[in-house]
Structure formats: C-alpha cells, structure tokens
C-alpha cells in the first residue's frame, strides 16, 4: 500500500514555511499523543505525523522528499523510537512545555534534571459532621486529625545527623529512567529513588529516613453559612507535609449534615410540615412558627387544605457568597381527630347535617363524577 503524502498528513501546502509545519505538527501531536489517546489508531496517527514532521522540518530531507518522494527517503528513516534525538533536536521548540520535558528526560517529581529531592505532600480527606443549624448558619469548628509532618530530628531531610545523600546508581542522579513504549521512548520516575535522584544511606532513626512523622493536630476551621450535605471545603496547605522540603498537600473537608427533627432543606429553602387540627383549618388561626432565625407569627387562613404551602420570605438558609437568604416554606397538614367522645360526635353530626356543596367543593366534584361514571 502506498504511503500518504507528508504534506497531506500534516494538512499543509507544499510551499508551507517551517513555522507553519511546526504549528500543524504540534496540533496533531497534542491531539493524538498516546498519553491523551489510547488505542492503535491514535498511536498510528501520532507516528504518521511525527514521521512527516521529521522529514519536512529537516531542510535536506525535505529537498530530497520534494524531488523524489518516498522512494528518495530510503527505508527506516523515521527514528521516533530511538533515544529521543528527533524530539530533542528538531521538535523541542514544537512541543515546548507540553512534551519537551518528557522526551528530553528533564523535570519529573524531583524538579530539575539534576534531581531535586523536594516532593509535594499528599492531600487529606476528612469527614466533618454538622448539625442542621450549624451547616445553615455557619460555625467555627475545631477538628482533630493525624497528619504527616516534617521530622524535627532531621529537619525533614531523612538523614542521620552529620551524613549526606548519595547519588542514585540506577538513574545516575537524573531522577528518571527511559522506558520504551511502542515506537517511542518516554522518561518515568526512577523506581529506586522515587524521582529524587538521591539515596539515603544513613537514615534518621526517628523517621526511618522518610523525613516525615505522624502526629495528631487540632485545626480550627470556619464553616461558611449555607454549606450543604456532600459539599467539600478545601484548605490549601493543610494536608500532609511535603517530602524533603516540598510543599504541603491540601485538606479537603467532606461535609455531612445531620437530619433535623422539624426542618429539611432543598437548596437554600427550608421546609417544615405544620400539623393543625380540624377546627384550626376550618376557622383559621395564628401560630408561633420556629425558623432558623427565631420564632415567626404565621397566619393560617380559614378553610386551608392539607398540602397547601405557606411561604415565609427570607427565613431560610443564607445563600453562599451573597447577602440574601432562602425562604422558609411551611406545608400544612390537617390532622383528623382519632378519638371522639359522644358530645364531640354530636357536634360533628350536626355540622354534617348543615353542610352543603359550598363547604366541600372537592368532595362534591368527586361525587358528581362518580354519579356520571355509574350511569354510563
């Protein structure tokens, strides 16, 4: 099968400048690089684009290709699986910060290629239980957790006093080793020194050479008003200390809100079911309604039905980052008496005899429908 034209692969004209070829190649490399796309198709497209760019970015190779095509290139001219000469010498400025360090063997967990030891600390996830009111209104809370902190004996170096580190023999202090992946080579953290480029031969006895020790700490955290179940609070730099002077990780507080006896929540609105008796529903009344912000007098209109909602504006949960608050919504539930004495039953019988359709429109409508249904 004949090979595709290199200019066609990169999507450029035959008169394209070096900068245009670099730009086209960078776009394809970003799209099909195996670190971003898995599968043989992406790998093949990446190899194809790299082969085309290697030729077209080399002045002599391009002239030979323009004159003789693929036949003039000979066999095996693409060196993408080699030690990285293509990517270092020709494509270094194409990849820049994105892939340059990977192919050249620079950088990595320890910092520069010379093998700095500092590594960032791990993050911590910590569950925090809150009362309904505390989550809604905010609270200052003290939490106690165990975290890895810099060893005081060796000041986090991991070294026995008076000793120094030695160069890792496996990576020769680079912190990385080259690993073949398919048709190209990538640099990975050295498995022996874990990317530091250095080895501790005489470790500190207190931290066993790790540079870190576990200890319990108390941290005061401010829980913002309006936080809700399942949300997280990030405290930068409050996680485990970094290794050998690296930055500390972050602390993530996972919020768990306890159920409330009367209140529930949807967004920033608070909901309450208010039970009232038959007489209160029929005649109307006023009740003292508890809210997050104290008692509020609530007027119950005469003739209210179960399932009706009454809204108390601005008495809900404070909205995160804003001065407004949600509402407190009251759902009415009319409770039918369970036990009646003979006198009470008599009152209800008298009431029933006096009642007409205007008193119970929903009952009357249902009975009309039922009457029509039975007559069909």
C-alpha positions in Angstrom: 0.0 0.0 0.0 1.4 3.4 -1.0 2.3 5.8 1.8 0.3 9.0 2.3 1.9 12.3 1.2 3.6 14.0 4.2 2.1 17.4 3.3 -1.3 15.8 3.3 -0.7 14.2 6.6 0.1 17.5 8.3 -2.6 19.4 6.3 -0.2 22.0 4.9 0.7 23.2 1.4 3.9 22.2 -0.3 5.1 25.8 0.0 4.4 25.8 3.7 7.0 27.6 5.9 8.9 25.9 8.8 6.7 27.7 11.3 3.5 26.5 9.6 4.8 22.9 9.6 5.7 23.2 13.3 2.2 24.6 14.1 0.5 21.8 12.1 2.5 19.1 13.8 2.0 20.5 17.3 -1.7 20.4 16.7 -1.7 16.8 15.6 0.7 15.7 18.3 -1.4 17.3 21.0 -4.5 15.5 19.6 -3.1 12.0 19.0 -0.3 11.7 21.6 -0.7 8.3 23.4 -0.8 9.9 26.8 -4.0 11.6 25.7 -5.5 8.9 23.5 -5.3 5.1 23.9 -5.7 2.7 21.1 -3.8 1.7 17.9 -5.5 4.3 15.7 -4.3 7.3 17.7 -0.8 5.8 18.0 -0.6 5.2 14.3 -1.7 8.8 13.5 0.8 10.2 16.0 3.6 8.1 14.4 2.5 9.2 11.0 2.5 12.9 11.9 5.9 12.6 13.6 7.4 10.9 10.6 6.1 13.6 8.3 7.4 16.4 10.5 10.8 14.8 10.9 11.3 14.9 7.1 9.7 18.3 6.4 11.4 20.1 9.3 14.9 18.9 8.1 16.0 21.1 5.1 18.0 18.4 3.3 15.4 15.7 3.8 12.6 17.9 2.7 14.5 18.8 -0.5 15.1 15.1 -1.2 11.4 14.3 -0.5 10.2 17.1 -2.7 12.3 15.8 -5.6 12.0 12.0 -5.3 9.0 11.4 -2.9 9.0 8.5 -0.5 11.4 6.5 -2.8 14.1 9.1 -2.2 13.9 8.7 1.6 15.1 5.0 1.8 13.9 2.6 4.4 13.6 3.1 8.1 14.4 6.9 8.0 12.0 7.6 10.9 13.7 7.4 14.2 10.8 8.1 16.6 11.6 5.0 18.7 15.2 6.0 19.3 16.8 7.8 22.2 14.9 11.0 21.6 17.1 12.8 19.0 14.2 13.8 16.9 12.2 15.3 19.7 15.2 17.0 21.3 17.0 18.4 18.2 14.1 19.0 15.8 10.9 19.2 17.7 11.9 20.6 21.1 10.5 24.0 20.2 7.4 22.5 18.8 6.4 20.7 22.0 7.6 23.4 24.4 6.4 22.9 27.9 3.8 20.2 26.9 6.1 17.3 25.8 9.6 18.8 25.9 10.5 17.6 29.4 9.0 14.1 28.7 11.1 13.4 25.7 14.3 15.0 26.8 14.3 13.4 30.3 14.1 16.7 32.2 11.9 17.5 35.1 9.8 15.0 36.9 8.8 14.5 40.5 12.0 15.8 42.0 12.1 19.1 40.0 15.0 19.7 37.6 17.1 17.0 35.8 19.8 17.4 38.5 17.4 15.6 40.8 16.0 17.9 43.5 14.5 15.8 46.4 11.5 18.0 47.3 8.2 16.4 46.6 4.7 17.7 47.4 2.8 16.2 50.3 -0.4 14.1 50.0 -3.9 15.5 50.3 -6.1 14.6 53.2 -9.9 13.9 53.1 -11.6 14.4 56.4 -15.3 13.9 57.2 -17.0 16.6 59.2 -20.4 16.1 60.8 -22.5 19.2 61.3 -25.8 19.9 62.9 -28.5 21.2 60.5 -28.4 24.7 62.0 -24.6 24.8 62.0 -24.4 24.0 58.3 -27.1 26.5 57.5 -25.8 29.4 59.6 -22.0 28.6 59.7 -19.8 27.8 62.7 -16.2 27.8 63.8 -15.2 24.2 64.4 -12.1 22.5 65.8 -11.2 19.2 64.2 -8.5 16.7 65.3 -6.7 14.6 62.7 -3.5 12.7 62.2 -1.1 14.0 59.6 2.4 13.5 58.4 4.6 16.4 59.5 8.3 17.3 59.0 10.5 15.3 61.3 12.0 17.6 63.9 15.1 15.5 64.5 16.5 15.7 60.9 14.5 18.8 59.9 12.8 16.7 57.2 16.0 15.6 55.4 15.6 11.9 56.4 19.3 11.9 57.1 21.2 10.9 60.2 23.0 13.9 61.7 26.3 14.5 60.0 25.6 12.5 56.9 24.7 13.4 53.3 22.8 11.7 50.5 24.4 9.7 47.7 23.7 9.7 44.0 21.2 7.1 42.9 23.1 4.4 40.9 20.2 3.4 38.8 19.3 6.8 37.3 22.7 8.4 37.9 21.1 11.3 39.8 18.6 12.2 37.0 15.6 11.1 38.9 14.2 9.4 35.8 14.8 6.4 33.6 13.9 5.9 30.0 11.2 3.4 29.2 10.3 2.1 25.7 6.6 2.4 24.9 5.7 1.1 21.5 7.5 3.2 18.9 8.9 5.9 21.1 10.7 6.3 24.4 9.4 8.2 27.5 11.0 9.1 30.8 9.5 7.8 34.0 10.3 8.4 37.7 13.2 6.2 38.9 11.8 3.3 40.9 14.8 3.1 43.2 15.0 6.8 44.4 11.3 7.6 43.5 12.4 10.5 41.3 14.7 12.3 43.8 18.0 11.3 42.1 19.5 10.7 45.6 19.6 7.9 48.1 19.7 7.9 51.9 22.4 5.5 53.1 22.3 6.6 56.8 18.7 7.3 57.7 17.4 9.3 60.6 16.3 6.8 63.3 13.2 8.8 64.3 11.6 9.0 60.9 13.4 6.0 59.3 14.7 8.1 56.5 11.3 9.3 55.3 11.7 12.9 56.6 8.1 12.7 58.0 6.5 11.6 61.2 2.8 11.1 62.1 1.2 13.3 64.8 -2.2 14.5 65.9 -3.1 18.1 65.3 -6.0 20.3 66.1 -7.2 22.7 63.4 -9.8 25.4 63.7 -11.8 25.7 60.5 -14.5 28.2 59.6 -17.6 26.5 58.2 -19.3 29.0 55.9 -23.1 29.7 56.2 -25.1 27.8 53.6 -22.8 24.7 53.2 -24.8 21.6 52.4 -24.6 17.8 52.5 -21.9 16.3 50.2 -20.0 19.5 49.6 -16.3 19.9 50.2 -14.2 22.7 51.7 -10.6 22.9 50.5 -7.9 24.2 52.9 -4.7 24.8 50.9 -1.5 23.6 52.5 -3.2 21.9 55.5 -2.6 18.3 54.2 0.4 16.2 54.8 3.8 18.0 54.8 5.9 17.6 51.7 8.9 15.3 51.5 12.3 16.9 51.8 11.0 20.5 51.8 8.3 20.0 49.2 5.0 22.0 49.5 2.3 20.6 51.8 -0.8 18.9 50.4 -4.3 20.2 50.8 -7.0 19.3 53.3 -10.5 18.5 52.0 -13.4 18.6 54.5 -16.3 16.4 53.4 -19.5 17.8 54.8 -22.1 15.5 56.4 -25.2 17.2 57.8 -27.4 15.6 60.4 -31.1 15.3 60.0 -33.3 17.8 61.9 -36.4 16.9 63.8 -38.6 19.6 62.1 -36.6 21.1 59.2 -35.5 19.8 55.8 -33.7 21.6 53.1 -33.9 22.0 49.3 -31.2 24.3 48.0 -31.4 27.4 50.3 -35.1 26.9 51.2 -36.1 25.3 54.5 -39.2 23.1 54.6 -41.4 22.3 57.6 -44.6 20.2 57.9 -47.0 22.0 60.2 -49.8 19.8 61.7 -53.0 21.7 62.6 -56.3 20.3 63.9 -59.6 20.3 62.0 -61.0 23.4 63.8 -57.9 25.5 63.1 -58.0 24.6 59.5 -61.7 25.4 59.2 -61.7 28.7 61.2 -58.1 29.9 60.6 -55.6 30.7 63.4 -52.2 32.2 64.2 -49.3 30.0 65.3 -45.7 30.7 66.5 -43.6 29.1 63.8 -39.9 28.2 64.6 -37.4 29.1 61.9 -33.6 29.2 61.7 -33.8 32.8 62.7 -36.2 32.6 65.6 -40.0 32.4 66.1 -42.3 34.0 63.5 -46.0 34.5 63.8 -47.7 32.7 60.9 -51.3 33.4 59.9 -53.3 30.3 58.9 -56.2 31.3 56.7 -59.7 29.9 57.3 -60.5 26.9 55.1 -56.9 25.9 54.4 -56.4 22.4 53.0 -53.7 19.7 53.6 -50.8 20.1 51.2 -51.1 23.9 51.0 -47.8 25.7 51.2 -47.2 29.0 53.1 -44.0 30.9 52.4 -42.1 33.0 55.0 -39.8 35.2 52.9 -36.1 35.4 53.8 -36.1 33.0 56.8 -34.3 30.2 55.0 -30.6 29.3 54.6 -28.1 32.1 53.8 -27.0 31.9 50.1 -23.3 31.1 49.8 -21.3 34.2 49.0 -24.3 36.5 49.0 -26.3 38.6 51.5 -29.7 37.1 50.6 -31.3 34.1 52.2 -33.7 31.5 51.0 -37.3 31.2 52.3 -38.9 29.0 54.9 -41.8 27.1 53.4 -44.5 25.6 55.6 -46.6 22.7 54.3 -50.0 22.4 56.1 -51.2 19.0 57.2 -54.7 18.9 58.7 -54.9 16.1 61.3 -58.2 14.3 61.7 -59.1 13.5 65.4 -58.5 9.9 66.3 -60.8 9.6 69.3 -64.1 11.5 69.9 -66.5 11.4 72.8 -70.2 11.3 72.3 -70.6 15.1 72.7 -68.0 15.7 70.0 -69.6 13.2 67.7 -72.9 15.0 68.2 -71.3 18.3 67.2 -69.9 16.8 64.0 -73.2 15.1 63.2 -74.9 18.5 63.5 -72.3 20.0 61.3 -72.7 17.3 58.7 -76.4 18.0 58.5 -75.8 21.7 58.0 -73.1 21.2 55.4 -73.7 21.8 51.7 -71.8 21.6 48.5 -70.3 25.0 49.0 -68.5 23.8 52.1 -66.7 20.9 50.3 -66.3 21.6 46.6 -63.7 18.9 46.0 -66.0 16.2 47.7 -68.9 17.5 45.6 -67.0 17.3 42.4 -65.8 13.8 43.0 -69.3 12.7 43.8 -70.6 14.2 40.6 -68.0 12.4 38.6 -68.8 9.1 40.4 -72.5 9.6 39.7 -71.9 10.1 36.0 -69.5 7.2 35.9 -72.0 4.8 37.4 -74.7 5.9 35.0 -72.7 5.2 31.8 
